[in-house]
Amino acid sequence: MAITAALVKELRDSTGAGMMDAKKALTETDGDMESAVDWLRTKGLAKAAKKSGRTAAEGLVAVAVKDGRGVAVEVNSETDFVGKNADFQAMVGGIAKVALGVSDVDALNGADMGGKSVADTVTAAISVIGENMNVRRMASLEADTVVSYVHNAVTDGMGKIGVLVALNGADNGIGKQIAMHVAAANPASLGEADLDPAVVEKERQILTEQARESGKPEQVIEKMIVGRMKKFMAEVTLLGQQFVVNPDVTVQAAATEAGVEIVGFVRMEVGEGVEKIVEDFAAEVAKVSGN
């Protein structure tokens, strides 16, 4: 029986299998759809291994907080559709809970989760759901109080952007407001001392060149740079930014007024830094079918 592109697409859509896997399954079963589905299911972990080379830049960030410790974990998938899958969400939530007891992502992948490691749990899910997945990263904070926030949560504690804010002092509601600010404003660091020196130097060089184009004397240029760097610091550091809840004050001033000290934050967004490959589905079908 001829293995057409339409047949491959039908099997792919019904099973979540990859294009090449679907074509091979149909080839091995002489185009019998039911047998091809069974063939794919029997491959189990072998299919999961094949997925490992495919770009996983979607997925979910989950946050969890317990006893003054907070964690944020990113679990990636290939498509945004998987992030809406209840089984995937349950797995991600479970991984976040496990993360509360470990120090880094390597330890997390090796940690026990219901009788098998997190890494093995993810591998098993790859076989069922049919997409490459991975626990990409985790971050943690500890303080008197750690507050979590998820922007546009798809379910409790997880979504595309997860935020943790660590406070010393008793939180009276300011913590969530600051976490929402972090989600919206995406500060580069907590304060000036935490900012990457390379970022600071690059900005200084750019501002210096811009100021020199004005043709003003060097001493005037130096004062211009000082002022512009101060403005830059206020724009990129959490403590220096204007508070989104009340733009008349900085975040630091708002925290001080509330009687707390912000000692750290984490903002984790799905797919940050991952190069996403946009594929032409029609071209992919043509390539696999040999047309």
TAWOZI-V409209 format. One record per pair of residues at least 24 apart in sequence whose C-alpha atoms are under 7 Angstrom apart, sorted by sequence separation. I is the first residue (numbers start at 1). J is the second residue. D is the distance in whole Angstrom. If there is no record, write none. Layout:
# TAWOZI-V409209
i j d
I J D
I J D
This chain:
# TAWOZI-V409209
i j d
3 27 7
59 83 5
72 96 7
142 166 7
143 167 6
144 168 5
141 166 6
143 168 6
144 169 6
204 229 7
145 171 7
149 176 7
3 31 6
71 99 7
147 175 6
1 30 6
71 100 6
147 176 6
1 31 6
62 92 7
70 100 7
149 179 6
62 93 6
148 179 7
149 180 7
64 96 6
105 137 6
151 183 7
63 96 6
64 97 6
105 138 6
62 96 6
104 138 6
192 233 7
192 237 6
191 237 5
189 236 7
190 237 5
191 238 6
188 236 5
189 237 5
190 238 5
191 239 6
187 236 5
188 237 6
189 238 6
190 239 6
187 237 5
187 238 5
78 131 6
77 131 6
78 132 6
77 132 6
78 133 7
77 133 4
76 133 5
77 134 7
76 134 5
75 134 6
76 135 6
75 135 4
76 136 7
74 135 6
75 136 6
74 136 6
181 243 7
74 137 6
181 244 6
73 137 6
74 138 6
73 138 4
72 138 5
73 139 7
71 138 7
72 139 5
71 139 6
72 140 6
71 140 4
70 140 5
71 141 7
70 141 5
69 141 6
70 142 6
69 142 4
68 142 6
69 143 7
190 264 6
48 123 6
68 143 5
56 132 6
68 144 6
70 146 6
56 133 6
68 145 5
69 146 6
48 126 5
54 132 6
68 146 6
45 124 7
48 127 5
47 127 6
51 131 6
52 132 6
51 132 5
65 146 7
45 127 6
44 127 5
174 258 7
183 267 7
63 148 7
182 267 7
171 260 7
72 162 7
169 259 7
170 260 7
169 260 5
168 260 6
169 261 7
64 157 7
167 260 6
168 261 5
63 157 5
70 164 7
167 261 5
168 262 7
62 157 6
63 158 6
167 262 5
168 263 7
62 158 4
166 262 6
167 263 6
61 158 5
62 159 7
166 263 6
60 158 6
61 159 6
166 264 5
60 159 5
61 160 6
63 162 6
165 264 6
166 265 6
60 160 6
61 161 6
62 162 6
165 265 4
61 162 6
164 265 5
165 266 7
164 266 5
163 266 5
164 267 7
163 267 5
162 267 6
163 268 6
162 268 5
161 268 6
162 269 6
161 269 4
160 269 6
161 270 7
160 270 5
16 129 6
17 130 5
16 130 5
74 270 7
61 269 7
61 270 6
60 270 6
59 270 6
58 270 6
58 271 6
57 271 5
57 274 6
57 276 6
55 276 7
5 285 6
5 289 6
4 289 7
